[in-house]
Amino acid sequence: MFEMEQVLPGRNPDDFDSDPIFAANDLKQAGDTAAALDILAQLIEADLRCLDAHAHLGNLHFQTSPDWAMNHYEVGFRIGELSLGADFDGVLAWDRIFPDDMMAVAAIDRLIHHAHVIELSGESYRKKTHTRRLQEATHKPRH
């Protein structure tokens, strides 16, 4: 089964309200984008694997600098991808991660709450890549 540890430097595990991502969001909502950017940059400086910081930095930069935003999204994606390991088959076992279907739906809803839906036509890049990787794995010569 796949497991990924949340990397969140500066968070006190004994204090639920000490989450620096929440603090950055609060500052952004209050109009202090510079302070929010500082917190998120400090998180990445402390540990580049803080995927949440990359995602939030991407969101903050998206309107003014889409290229910079895409860099954060790409770095976060690649770090997450590298964390999955070679035996990851491309599908998360949601039924093992959450105690019931309602929890899984709530988590996915939270993940996509601020997402913009873009409909694309053609074959899915992820599906094509996944299919290619499966084919390569089954056709590897055995030693």
Helices and strands as residue ranges (DSSP letters): G 16-18, H 20-29, H 33-46, H 51-61, H 66-84, H 94-97, H 101-112, H 125-138
